[in-house]
Amino acid sequence: MKLQIETLTPIFIGTESSEALSPYSDYVWENCRFNYIDHKKLEQFLTPQAVQLWVDQIKEGIANTKSTYTISTFLNQQNIPLEKIKKRSLALEINPGNKKISRFIHTAGRPYIPGSSVKGAIRTALLFKYLEQESDGNRLLNNMISQISKVKNLEKQRQQNFKEIKQEKRKLSGKFLEQNILGNAMENPFKNLHIGDSAIIETEQIAIIPVARFHLRKESQDTPLWREALKAETKAEIRVKFGAGKNRAHQFWQCLKNWHEMSGHLNYFSHKSIEREMSSLSTDFFKDIRYQYDKLLKQINNLKQDEAIIRIGAGKTFFDNTIDLLLERFPDKFYQFRQIFNLGRNPIARGDIRLAKKFPLTRAFVCQNRKPVQALGWIKIKKLGD
């Protein structure tokens, strides 16, 4: 089956090696243009003496945090014209300020969307729906809630058995819960769902964006991190294959062989996630994000048959990546869960159970003028054919 992905917001999926573009060797920002350096072209202008000077100045720049040295400085020193050694350029009004730029996952310099990112988002959405609406899933969720109480009671006992506590805490891990739901490797229904990487995407669809984490209560941001990202309205195709193996006996998992049913589950989870986010971003400071989320909700409600909206890549919240969105419905237990795993900023010392509703306290957004202006990671998927 062939699916088309369309990005609804910028998306960022990094490389496994945390590859980054360096201002010392890889790019020049000039006149509101971001220029990629072609190293092979640059080599034609280099002498051994110039290379040594370049290396020495890079070392000095790394050692001195106040240094403003970049490859642009070197090019000016050597009278090397930027036009002669640039690979390509793109519009970028804001100066990255000599920061490293995290690269989008790519092959031979051209980006693509990995099938594993799409499959991971699908798995989270389906696990959420299973635990919320299937009787067997409800039972497992109730067991998890009981297990939270058991661990807390063990921690309160004077004669603590740390080995026993550690063993019982393992039963609250996502890995343990998934194994209870999906069974062993041979039973796991997701092994029969094969999602390939997208076709290669043209480099013109890449943008350079600043991403900052914003504090919900203080409405402040940390230092922006710069990313290569796919622009909104970028399209790519992926192939999905439903394996012939037997899925887990429970009827729910048959949706993994039925895109129409699966897409409905994905939209249900996305709708729930966006609603939760909008309740957390209640102030005027986040009005641009709220407007964007409101638009996404309307899009989900008006999707055509076999279309779905989900979130992939960086910028997702704790709840987009896990099924703990369900636990939040039990504030006291969720607060205890946070204490057990030390989630958030010192939840034990704060002692206010209402803070569980404000977890996590930061969100990552594209920023401009120290304000959040765009969410990250949202894509629309539609069926193209078998």
C-alpha positions as CSV (number, residue, x, y, z in Angstrom):
1,M,0.0,0.0,0.0
2,K,1.3,3.5,-0.9
3,L,0.7,6.4,1.5
4,Q,1.4,10.1,0.9
5,I,2.8,12.2,3.8
6,E,2.3,15.9,3.8
7,T,3.9,18.0,6.6
8,L,1.4,20.4,8.2
9,T,4.1,22.1,10.4
10,P,7.9,22.0,10.2
11,I,9.3,18.6,11.3
12,F,12.7,17.7,12.6
13,I,14.1,14.2,12.7
14,G,17.8,14.1,13.6
15,T,20.5,11.7,12.6
16,E,21.6,9.0,15.0
17,S,25.1,10.5,15.2
18,S,23.8,13.9,16.2
19,E,25.4,15.3,13.1
20,A,25.6,19.1,12.9
21,L,26.7,21.9,10.6
22,S,29.5,23.9,12.1
23,P,30.1,27.7,11.6
24,Y,33.8,26.9,11.5
25,S,33.6,24.8,8.3
26,D,30.1,24.1,7.0
27,Y,28.1,27.3,6.5
28,V,28.1,31.0,6.1
29,W,25.2,33.3,6.9
30,E,25.4,36.5,4.9
31,N,22.8,39.0,3.7
32,C,19.8,37.0,5.0
33,R,21.0,33.8,3.1
34,F,22.2,30.6,4.7
35,N,25.0,29.2,2.4
36,Y,26.2,25.6,2.6
37,I,29.9,25.2,1.9
38,D,31.0,22.7,-0.8
39,H,34.2,21.3,0.7
40,K,35.5,19.9,-2.6
41,K,35.2,23.4,-4.2
42,L,36.9,24.9,-1.2
43,E,39.9,22.5,-1.5
44,Q,40.8,24.1,-4.9
45,F,41.6,27.4,-3.1
46,L,43.6,26.0,-0.2
47,T,47.3,25.9,0.2
48,P,49.0,23.9,3.0
49,Q,49.7,27.2,4.8
50,A,46.1,28.3,4.5
51,V,44.9,24.9,5.9
52,Q,47.2,25.2,8.9
53,L,46.0,28.8,9.6
54,W,42.4,27.6,9.3
55,V,43.1,24.7,11.8
56,D,44.9,27.0,14.3
57,Q,42.1,29.5,14.2
58,I,39.4,26.9,14.7
59,K,41.3,25.6,17.8
60,E,41.6,29.1,19.2
61,G,37.9,29.7,18.5
62,I,36.9,26.5,20.3
63,A,39.1,27.3,23.3
64,N,37.8,30.9,23.5
65,T,34.0,31.0,24.0
66,K,34.0,34.8,23.2
67,S,35.7,34.3,19.8
68,T,33.7,35.4,16.8
69,Y,35.8,33.4,14.3
70,T,33.9,31.5,11.6
71,I,34.7,30.2,8.2
72,S,33.5,33.5,6.9
73,T,36.4,35.2,8.6
74,F,38.8,32.7,7.0
75,L,37.3,33.2,3.5
76,N,37.8,37.0,3.9
77,Q,41.4,36.5,5.0
78,Q,42.2,34.3,2.0
79,N,40.2,36.4,-0.5
80,I,38.1,33.3,-1.4
81,P,34.7,34.4,-2.9
82,L,31.8,32.7,-1.3
83,E,30.0,32.4,-4.6
84,K,32.8,30.1,-5.9
85,I,32.6,27.6,-3.0
86,K,29.0,27.4,-1.9
87,K,26.9,24.3,-2.6
88,R,23.5,25.9,-2.3
89,S,21.8,28.6,-0.3
90,L,18.4,29.3,1.2
91,A,16.6,32.3,2.6
92,L,17.1,32.9,6.4
93,E,16.3,36.3,7.8
94,I,17.6,35.6,11.3
95,N,21.3,35.2,11.9
96,P,22.0,31.8,13.7
97,G,24.7,33.6,15.6
98,N,27.5,31.1,14.8
99,K,25.6,28.2,16.4
100,K,25.8,24.6,15.3
101,I,22.9,23.5,13.2
102,S,21.5,20.0,13.9
103,R,21.0,18.1,10.6
104,F,17.8,16.5,9.4
105,I,18.3,12.7,8.7
106,H,19.5,12.4,5.2
107,T,21.3,10.2,2.6
108,A,23.9,11.8,0.4
109,G,22.8,15.2,1.7
110,R,19.1,14.8,0.8
111,P,16.5,14.4,3.5
112,Y,13.9,11.6,3.9
113,I,11.3,10.6,6.5
114,P,12.3,7.3,8.2
115,G,9.5,4.7,8.3
116,S,10.5,3.9,11.9
117,S,9.4,7.4,13.0
118,V,5.9,6.9,11.4
119,K,5.6,3.4,12.9
120,G,6.5,4.6,16.4
121,A,3.8,7.2,16.3
122,I,1.3,4.6,15.1
123,R,2.2,2.2,17.9
124,T,1.8,4.9,20.6
125,A,-1.6,5.8,19.2
126,L,-2.9,2.3,19.0
127,L,-1.7,1.3,22.5
128,F,-3.5,4.4,23.9
129,K,-6.8,3.4,22.2
130,Y,-6.4,-0.2,23.4
131,L,-5.8,0.7,27.0
132,E,-8.6,3.2,27.0
133,Q,-11.4,1.4,25.2
134,E,-10.8,-2.4,25.2
135,S,-11.7,-4.4,28.3
136,D,-8.4,-6.2,28.4
137,G,-6.6,-2.9,28.1
138,N,-8.7,-1.4,30.9
139,R,-7.7,-4.4,33.1
140,L,-4.0,-3.7,32.4
141,L,-4.4,0.0,33.1
142,N,-6.1,-0.8,36.4
143,N,-3.2,-3.2,37.2
144,M,-0.8,-0.4,36.6
145,I,-2.6,1.9,38.9
146,S,-2.6,-0.8,41.6
147,Q,1.1,-1.3,41.0
148,I,1.8,2.4,41.7
149,S,0.2,2.0,45.1
150,K,2.2,-1.1,45.8
151,V,5.5,0.5,45.0
152,K,4.6,3.6,47.2
153,N,3.7,1.4,50.1
154,L,6.9,-0.5,49.8
155,E,8.9,2.8,49.8
156,K,7.1,3.9,53.0
157,Q,8.1,0.7,55.0
158,R,10.8,1.2,57.5
159,Q,12.7,-2.0,56.5
160,Q,12.9,-1.3,52.8
161,N,13.9,-4.1,50.5
162,F,15.5,-2.1,47.7
163,K,15.8,-5.2,45.5
164,E,12.1,-5.9,45.8
165,I,11.3,-2.2,45.1
166,K,13.4,-2.2,42.0
167,Q,11.7,-5.4,40.7
168,E,8.2,-3.9,41.4
169,K,9.2,-0.6,39.7
170,R,10.1,-2.5,36.6
171,K,6.5,-3.5,36.3
172,L,5.6,0.1,35.8
173,S,7.9,0.6,32.8
174,G,6.6,1.1,29.4
175,K,8.6,-2.0,28.2
176,F,6.9,-4.2,30.8
177,L,3.4,-2.9,29.9
178,E,4.0,-3.3,26.2
179,Q,5.1,-6.8,26.7
180,N,1.9,-7.6,28.6
181,I,-0.1,-6.0,25.8
182,L,1.8,-7.3,22.8
183,G,3.3,-10.5,24.0
184,N,6.7,-11.8,23.0
185,A,8.5,-11.1,19.8
186,M,6.7,-13.8,17.9
187,E,3.3,-12.6,19.0
188,N,3.9,-8.9,18.6
189,P,1.4,-7.7,16.0
190,F,3.6,-4.8,15.0
191,K,6.2,-7.2,13.5
192,N,3.7,-7.7,10.7
193,L,3.5,-4.0,9.9
194,H,6.3,-2.9,7.6
195,I,6.7,0.8,6.9
196,G,9.5,1.8,4.5
197,D,11.4,5.1,4.5
198,S,10.0,7.8,2.3
199,A,11.4,8.6,-1.1
200,I,14.2,11.1,-1.1
201,I,13.0,14.7,-0.7
202,E,14.5,17.7,-2.6
203,T,16.8,19.9,-0.6
204,E,14.7,22.9,-1.5
205,Q,12.2,21.7,1.1
206,I,14.7,22.2,3.9
207,A,14.5,25.3,6.2
208,I,16.8,26.4,9.0
209,I,14.7,27.1,12.1
210,P,15.4,28.1,15.8
211,V,13.7,25.9,18.3
212,A,13.4,26.8,22.0
213,R,11.8,25.3,25.1
214,F,9.2,27.6,26.7
215,H,8.3,27.4,30.4
216,L,4.5,27.2,30.7
217,R,4.2,29.2,33.9
218,K,7.1,31.7,33.6
219,E,6.4,32.1,29.8
220,S,10.2,32.3,29.3
221,Q,12.4,30.5,26.8
222,D,15.8,28.9,27.0
223,T,18.6,29.4,24.4
224,P,17.3,28.4,21.0
225,L,18.8,25.4,19.2
226,W,19.0,25.6,15.5
227,R,17.7,22.8,13.2
228,E,17.4,21.7,9.7
229,A,13.7,21.0,9.2
230,L,11.3,20.0,6.5
231,K,9.0,22.9,5.6
232,A,5.3,22.7,6.0
233,E,3.5,21.5,2.9
234,T,6.3,19.1,2.0
235,K,5.1,15.9,0.4
236,A,6.7,12.5,0.3
237,E,5.5,8.9,-0.4
238,I,6.1,5.8,1.7
239,R,5.1,2.2,1.3
240,V,3.3,0.1,3.9
241,K,3.1,-3.7,3.8
242,F,0.9,-5.8,6.1
243,G,2.7,-9.0,6.8
244,A,1.1,-12.4,6.4
245,G,1.9,-13.6,9.9
246,K,-0.8,-14.1,12.6
247,N,-1.5,-11.1,14.8
248,R,-2.3,-11.4,18.5
249,A,-5.6,-13.1,18.9
250,H,-7.4,-10.0,20.3
251,Q,-9.7,-8.6,17.7
252,F,-8.4,-5.0,18.2
253,W,-5.1,-5.8,16.6
254,Q,-6.7,-6.7,13.3
255,C,-6.7,-3.0,12.6
256,L,-3.0,-3.4,11.7
257,K,-4.2,-5.0,8.5
258,N,-6.9,-2.4,7.8
259,W,-5.7,1.2,7.1
260,H,-9.2,2.6,7.2
261,E,-9.7,1.4,10.8
262,M,-6.2,2.2,11.8
263,S,-6.4,5.8,10.5
264,G,-9.4,6.4,12.7
265,H,-7.5,5.3,15.8
266,L,-4.6,7.6,14.9
267,N,-6.9,10.6,14.6
268,Y,-8.6,9.8,17.9
269,F,-5.2,9.8,19.7
270,S,-4.1,13.0,18.0
271,H,-7.4,14.7,18.9
272,K,-6.9,13.8,22.5
273,S,-3.3,14.9,22.5
274,I,-4.1,18.3,21.0
275,E,-7.0,18.9,23.4
276,R,-4.6,18.3,26.3
277,E,-2.0,20.6,24.9
278,M,-4.5,23.4,24.4
279,S,-5.6,23.1,28.0
280,S,-2.0,23.6,29.1
281,L,-1.3,26.5,26.7
282,S,-4.1,28.6,28.1
283,T,-2.5,32.1,28.2
284,D,-2.2,34.7,25.5
285,F,1.5,34.1,25.3
286,F,0.8,30.9,23.4
287,K,-1.9,32.3,21.2
288,D,-0.1,31.4,17.9
289,I,0.2,27.8,19.0
290,R,-3.3,27.6,20.2
291,Y,-4.5,29.0,16.9
292,Q,-2.5,26.3,15.1
293,Y,-3.8,23.5,17.3
294,D,-7.3,24.7,16.8
295,K,-6.8,24.6,13.1
296,L,-5.4,21.0,13.4
297,L,-8.5,19.9,15.4
298,K,-10.7,21.2,12.6
299,Q,-8.6,19.4,10.0
300,I,-8.9,16.2,11.9
301,N,-12.7,16.6,12.2
302,N,-12.9,17.2,8.4
303,L,-10.5,14.5,7.1
304,K,-11.6,12.4,4.2
305,Q,-11.8,8.7,4.4
306,D,-8.4,6.9,4.9
307,E,-6.6,10.1,6.0
308,A,-4.9,10.6,9.3
309,I,-3.0,13.3,11.2
310,I,-0.2,12.3,13.6
311,R,2.9,13.7,15.1
312,I,6.5,12.5,14.5
313,G,10.0,13.6,15.2
314,A,11.4,16.1,17.7
315,G,9.2,18.6,19.6
316,K,6.7,16.1,20.9
317,T,5.8,16.2,24.6
318,F,6.1,13.4,27.2
319,F,2.5,12.4,26.4
320,D,3.0,12.2,22.7
321,N,5.7,9.6,23.2
322,T,4.0,7.5,25.9
323,I,0.6,6.2,26.9
324,D,0.8,8.0,30.2
325,L,-1.7,10.4,28.9
326,L,-4.2,7.9,30.4
327,L,-2.6,8.0,33.9
328,E,-3.1,11.7,34.1
329,R,-6.8,11.0,34.5
330,F,-6.0,9.8,38.0
331,P,-4.2,12.8,39.5
332,D,-3.1,11.3,42.8
333,K,-1.7,8.1,41.1
334,F,0.0,10.1,38.4
335,Y,1.6,12.3,41.0
336,Q,2.9,9.2,42.8
337,F,4.1,7.8,39.5
338,R,6.1,11.0,39.0
339,Q,7.6,10.6,42.5
340,I,8.6,7.0,41.8
341,F,10.5,7.9,38.6
342,N,11.4,11.5,39.6
343,L,9.6,13.0,36.6
344,G,9.7,16.7,36.5
345,R,11.5,19.2,38.7
346,N,11.6,17.7,42.1
347,P,7.9,16.7,42.4
348,I,8.5,15.2,45.9
349,A,9.6,18.5,47.5
350,R,6.8,20.6,46.0
351,G,4.1,18.5,47.6
352,D,1.3,19.9,45.6
353,I,-0.7,17.3,43.7
354,R,-2.1,19.9,41.4
355,L,1.3,20.3,39.8
356,A,0.8,16.9,38.2
357,K,-1.5,18.7,35.7
358,K,1.3,21.0,34.7
359,F,3.7,18.2,33.8
360,P,5.8,18.7,31.8
361,L,6.4,22.4,32.5
362,T,8.2,23.1,29.2
363,R,7.3,22.8,25.5
364,A,9.5,23.0,22.4
365,F,8.3,25.4,19.6
366,V,9.8,27.3,16.7
367,C,10.5,30.7,18.1
368,Q,10.7,34.3,16.9
369,N,11.4,37.4,18.9
370,R,11.4,35.2,22.1
371,K,7.9,34.0,21.4
372,P,6.5,30.6,20.3
373,V,5.2,30.8,16.8
374,Q,5.0,27.2,15.4
375,A,4.4,23.7,16.7
376,L,6.6,20.9,15.4
377,G,6.1,17.5,13.9
378,W,2.5,17.3,12.6
379,I,1.9,15.4,9.4
380,K,-1.1,14.3,7.4
381,I,-1.1,10.8,5.8
382,K,-3.5,9.7,3.1
383,K,-3.8,6.5,1.1
384,L,-2.8,6.6,-2.5
385,G,-3.3,3.0,-3.6
386,D,-2.5,-0.6,-2.9
